Amino acid sequence: MTRERTGSSHDGQRKRPTNRTGRAEDDEDDEEETPSEETKKGEGEESRMAEKFLRARTILVSEPISSDLAKRIYQGLILLESEDAEKMITVVINSPGGEADTGFGIYDMMRFVGPPIRTVVAGLCASAAVMVFLAAEKDQRFSLPNSRFLLHQPSSANFGQASDLEIASREILKLRDRYNEIVAGETGKTLQQVTEDTDRDFWMSAQDADEYGLVSKVVTHRKEMG
């Protein structure tokens, strides 16, 4: 009786290494390269879209307020100012808020550059994003009809020694007071009323924000902004 041979006629060829799943590692490497290429393609498309927005003199704030966002906004504002210091810049906002100091920084920079600026809320304008919205002059703050606004005092999750927590608490109170002062000054409300309103989450519809003095006009079409 002859013994059955194991293997095949291709035994002389070098076998490709396999991983634990039994799949060739080269195949896995090929698959790992695909997401990277897709990511690069997506980043390229996003960059091209951002360039198109700038050509339209429009800056999109559609993420939490952060230092990375501020960097892009500062770059856009300075670039658009260098191109035309007299032509309007439109800032479209849909943001849940974020870093308070960054919100104040964006507010200052939007008022620092030369071109006139109008802000338009399309969705949510909360917390630090309200500072971005209020950077436009009072007659240039618009909202689409189904947008919402949220005013509230800044919060923190600091941990450390009692003395450090005390310092952090004082700084939070300073941020709160400055936030309330800006809102009061831009809406015509008294500081006391704004302080009371922002003591807890204070939600407003677009129409409520119009009555409160945050919004200059609720619009449905671009042509209504003039």
Kinemage of the C-alpha trace (Angstrom):
@kinemage 1
@onewidth
@group {chain A} dominant
@subgroup {mainchain}
@vectorlist {calphas} color= white
{ca met a 1} P 0.000 0.000 0.000
{ca thr a 2} L 1.491 3.335 -0.983
{ca arg a 3} L 1.655 6.223 1.495
{ca glu a 4} L -0.369 9.289 0.507
{ca arg a 5} L 1.727 12.386 -0.128
{ca thr a 6} L 1.075 15.538 1.814
{ca gly a 7} L 1.441 18.895 0.132
{ca ser a 8} L 1.029 19.732 -3.521
{ca ser a 9} L 2.932 20.211 -6.686
{ca his a 10} L 3.623 23.839 -5.613
{ca asp a 11} L 5.685 22.851 -2.543
{ca gly a 12} L 8.730 24.344 -4.128
{ca gln a 13} L 7.239 27.826 -4.110
{ca arg a 14} L 7.627 30.066 -1.067
{ca lys a 15} L 4.382 30.419 0.839
{ca arg a 16} L 3.155 33.861 1.871
{ca pro a 17} L 3.076 34.315 5.663
{ca thr a 18} L -0.321 34.208 7.242
{ca asn a 19} L -1.799 35.910 10.280
{ca arg a 20} L -3.896 34.325 13.000
{ca thr a 21} L -6.966 34.339 10.799
{ca gly a 22} L -5.104 32.349 8.165
{ca arg a 23} L -5.175 35.227 5.697
{ca ala a 24} L -2.034 36.289 3.907
{ca glu a 25} L -0.367 39.234 5.656
{ca asp a 26} L 0.252 40.993 2.328
{ca asp a 27} L -3.485 41.054 1.715
{ca glu a 28} L -4.015 42.592 5.125
{ca asp a 29} L -1.369 45.237 4.454
{ca asp a 30} L -3.083 46.090 1.167
{ca glu a 31} L -6.370 46.520 2.973
{ca glu a 32} L -4.774 48.732 5.617
{ca glu a 33} L -3.494 51.109 2.940
{ca thr a 34} L -6.991 51.728 1.550
{ca pro a 35} L -8.427 53.675 4.547
{ca ser a 36} L -5.308 55.840 4.589
{ca glu a 37} L -5.830 56.729 0.937
{ca glu a 38} L -9.498 57.408 1.576
{ca thr a 39} L -8.609 59.629 4.534
{ca lys a 40} L -6.173 61.632 2.427
{ca lys a 41} L -8.782 61.977 -0.295
{ca gly a 42} L -11.353 63.187 2.241
{ca glu a 43} L -8.924 65.712 3.692
{ca gly a 44} L -8.152 66.963 0.211
{ca glu a 45} L -11.827 67.417 -0.597
{ca glu a 46} L -12.384 69.223 2.712
{ca ser a 47} L -9.464 71.534 1.988
{ca arg a 48} L -10.809 72.334 -1.469
{ca met a 49} L -14.248 73.010 -0.020
{ca ala a 50} L -12.733 75.371 2.568
{ca glu a 51} L -11.003 77.255 -0.254
{ca lys a 52} L -14.327 77.597 -2.083
{ca phe a 53} L -15.926 78.963 1.074
{ca leu a 54} L -13.175 81.557 1.404
{ca arg a 55} L -13.641 82.598 -2.217
{ca ala a 56} L -17.275 83.181 -1.293
{ca arg a 57} L -16.036 85.173 1.739
{ca thr a 58} L -17.787 82.725 4.055
{ca ile a 59} L -16.415 81.073 7.195
{ca leu a 60} L -18.159 77.993 8.564
{ca val a 61} L -18.252 77.393 12.345
{ca ser a 62} L -19.794 73.934 12.491
{ca glu a 63} L -18.017 72.199 15.366
{ca pro a 64} L -17.202 72.782 19.050
{ca ile a 65} L -15.285 75.975 19.818
{ca ser a 66} L -11.621 74.986 20.123
{ca ser a 67} L -8.128 76.347 19.535
{ca asp a 68} L -7.905 74.427 16.238
{ca leu a 69} L -11.124 76.045 15.039
{ca ala a 70} L -9.892 79.459 16.185
{ca lys a 71} L -6.695 79.015 14.182
{ca arg a 72} L -8.662 78.367 11.001
{ca ile a 73} L -10.993 81.301 11.671
{ca tyr a 74} L -8.076 83.673 12.354
{ca gln a 75} L -6.368 82.569 9.141
{ca gly a 76} L -9.559 83.033 7.147
{ca leu a 77} L -10.286 86.466 8.588
{ca ile a 78} L -6.775 87.777 7.974
{ca leu a 79} L -6.683 86.336 4.449
{ca leu a 80} L -10.048 87.838 3.523
{ca glu a 81} L -9.034 91.187 5.031
{ca ser a 82} L -5.876 91.210 2.910
{ca glu a 83} L -7.937 90.549 -0.217
{ca asp a 84} L -10.574 93.221 0.440
{ca ala a 85} L -10.824 95.184 3.668
{ca glu a 86} L -14.218 96.640 2.744
{ca lys a 87} L -16.210 93.649 1.521
{ca met a 88} L -18.578 91.731 3.825
{ca ile a 89} L -17.575 88.443 5.468
{ca thr a 90} L -20.307 85.965 6.414
{ca val a 91} L -19.815 83.609 9.365
{ca val a 92} L -22.278 80.692 9.479
{ca ile a 93} L -22.651 79.101 12.927
{ca asn a 94} L -23.860 75.694 14.075
{ca ser a 95} L -21.936 74.918 17.250
{ca pro a 96} L -22.596 73.438 20.711
{ca gly a 97} L -20.052 75.799 22.272
{ca gly a 98} L -16.767 74.797 23.847
{ca glu a 99} L -13.749 76.616 25.250
{ca ala a 100} L -14.762 79.920 26.822
{ca asp a 101} L -11.400 81.648 26.373
{ca thr a 102} L -11.321 80.629 22.724
{ca gly a 103} L -14.825 82.012 22.249
{ca phe a 104} L -13.683 85.373 23.603
{ca gly a 105} L -10.604 85.225 21.361
{ca ile a 106} L -12.694 84.664 18.232
{ca tyr a 107} L -15.046 87.466 19.319
{ca asp a 108} L -12.083 89.850 19.643
{ca met a 109} L -10.499 88.831 16.338
{ca met a 110} L -13.746 89.219 14.413
{ca arg a 111} L -13.979 92.755 15.748
{ca phe a 112} L -10.286 93.402 15.173
{ca val a 113} L -10.213 92.892 11.398
{ca gly a 114} L -11.381 95.596 9.010
{ca pro a 115} L -14.113 94.024 6.843
{ca pro a 116} L -17.729 94.195 8.032
{ca ile a 117} L -18.973 90.852 9.345
{ca arg a 118} L -22.408 89.323 9.548
{ca thr a 119} L -23.236 86.145 11.471
{ca val a 120} L -25.907 83.610 10.589
{ca val a 121} L -27.046 80.795 12.880
{ca ala a 122} L -28.166 77.657 11.067
{ca gly a 123} L -28.887 75.072 13.751
{ca leu a 124} L -27.468 75.507 17.248
{ca cys a 125} L -25.668 78.435 18.856
{ca ala a 126} L -24.750 77.552 22.431
{ca ser a 127} L -22.478 78.767 25.180
{ca ala a 128} L -19.140 80.002 23.764
{ca ala a 129} L -20.598 80.001 20.247
{ca val a 130} L -22.849 82.868 21.352
{ca met a 131} L -19.700 85.001 21.673
{ca val a 132} L -18.862 84.248 18.038
{ca phe a 133} L -22.381 85.183 17.001
{ca leu a 134} L -22.313 88.457 18.944
{ca ala a 135} L -19.079 89.547 17.274
{ca ala a 136} L -21.119 90.960 14.386
{ca glu a 137} L -22.659 94.393 14.697
{ca lys a 138} L -26.158 94.425 16.116
{ca asp a 139} L -27.858 94.885 12.739
{ca gln a 140} L -25.827 92.065 11.155
{ca arg a 141} L -26.835 89.126 13.381
{ca phe a 142} L -29.226 86.756 11.620
{ca ser a 143} L -30.842 83.425 12.359
{ca leu a 144} L -32.653 80.850 10.297
{ca pro a 145} L -36.153 80.132 11.663
{ca asn a 146} L -35.505 76.701 13.234
{ca ser a 147} L -32.282 77.571 15.008
{ca arg a 148} L -31.902 77.493 18.792
{ca phe a 149} L -29.778 79.442 21.247
{ca leu a 150} L -28.416 78.517 24.674
{ca leu a 151} L -27.018 80.936 27.245
{ca his a 152} L -25.361 79.581 30.371
{ca gln a 153} L -22.457 80.227 32.660
{ca pro a 154} L -19.098 78.553 31.980
{ca ser a 155} L -18.236 75.395 33.855
{ca ser a 156} L -15.055 73.484 34.612
{ca ala a 157} L -13.889 70.045 35.684
{ca asn a 158} L -10.636 71.048 37.385
{ca phe a 159} L -9.000 68.750 39.893
{ca gly a 160} L -6.116 69.431 42.246
{ca gln a 161} L -5.224 71.021 45.527
{ca ala a 162} L -7.787 73.139 47.316
{ca ser a 163} L -5.795 76.314 46.664
{ca asp a 164} L -5.675 75.555 42.916
{ca leu a 165} L -9.399 74.842 42.853
{ca glu a 166} L -10.026 78.174 44.550
{ca ile a 167} L -7.987 79.975 41.900
{ca ala a 168} L -9.815 78.108 39.135
{ca ser a 169} L -13.168 78.999 40.675
{ca arg a 170} L -12.276 82.684 40.741
{ca glu a 171} L -11.256 82.560 37.083
{ca ile a 172} L -14.512 80.838 36.132
{ca leu a 173} L -16.441 83.594 37.888
{ca lys a 174} L -14.476 86.188 35.924
{ca leu a 175} L -15.332 84.419 32.678
{ca arg a 176} L -18.976 84.245 33.707
{ca asp a 177} L -19.075 87.946 34.546
{ca arg a 178} L -17.396 88.915 31.266
{ca tyr a 179} L -19.756 86.654 29.305
{ca asn a 180} L -22.780 88.232 30.964
{ca glu a 181} L -21.429 91.749 30.413
{ca ile a 182} L -21.026 91.166 26.683
{ca val a 183} L -24.484 89.606 26.343
{ca ala a 184} L -26.027 92.499 28.310
{ca gly a 185} L -24.208 95.098 26.251
{ca glu a 186} L -25.180 93.526 22.929
{ca thr a 187} L -28.832 92.867 23.792
{ca gly a 188} L -29.701 95.958 25.823
{ca lys a 189} L -30.698 93.808 28.814
{ca thr a 190} L -29.553 94.723 32.302
{ca leu a 191} L -26.579 92.842 33.683
{ca gln a 192} L -28.726 91.633 36.557
{ca gln a 193} L -31.297 90.114 34.219
{ca val a 194} L -28.663 88.377 32.083
{ca thr a 195} L -26.955 87.058 35.214
{ca glu a 196} L -30.239 85.611 36.426
{ca asp a 197} L -31.029 84.135 33.026
{ca thr a 198} L -27.630 82.455 32.625
{ca asp a 199} L -27.586 81.017 36.142
{ca arg a 200} L -29.162 77.917 34.576
{ca asp a 201} L -29.427 76.748 30.976
{ca phe a 202} L -31.458 79.415 29.185
{ca trp a 203} L -32.850 78.128 25.892
{ca met a 204} L -34.362 80.326 23.213
{ca ser a 205} L -35.891 79.710 19.818
{ca ala a 206} L -34.880 81.969 16.954
{ca gln a 207} L -37.964 84.072 17.598
{ca asp a 208} L -37.201 84.228 21.344
{ca ala a 209} L -33.635 85.297 20.595
{ca asp a 210} L -34.986 88.012 18.323
{ca glu a 211} L -37.176 89.350 21.129
{ca tyr a 212} L -34.302 89.038 23.619
{ca gly a 213} L -32.086 91.214 21.428
{ca leu a 214} L -29.524 88.584 20.419
{ca val a 215} L -30.783 88.325 16.839
{ca ser a 216} L -31.376 91.329 14.612
{ca lys a 217} L -33.628 89.422 12.221
{ca val a 218} L -34.949 85.919 11.635
{ca val a 219} L -34.599 85.187 7.923
{ca thr a 220} L -35.766 82.462 5.585
{ca his a 221} L -33.916 83.498 2.411
{ca arg a 222} L -30.487 85.050 1.787
{ca lys a 223} L -32.031 88.061 0.052
{ca glu a 224} L -33.690 89.072 3.333
{ca met a 225} L -30.272 89.931 4.791
{ca gly a 226} L -29.862 92.754 2.320
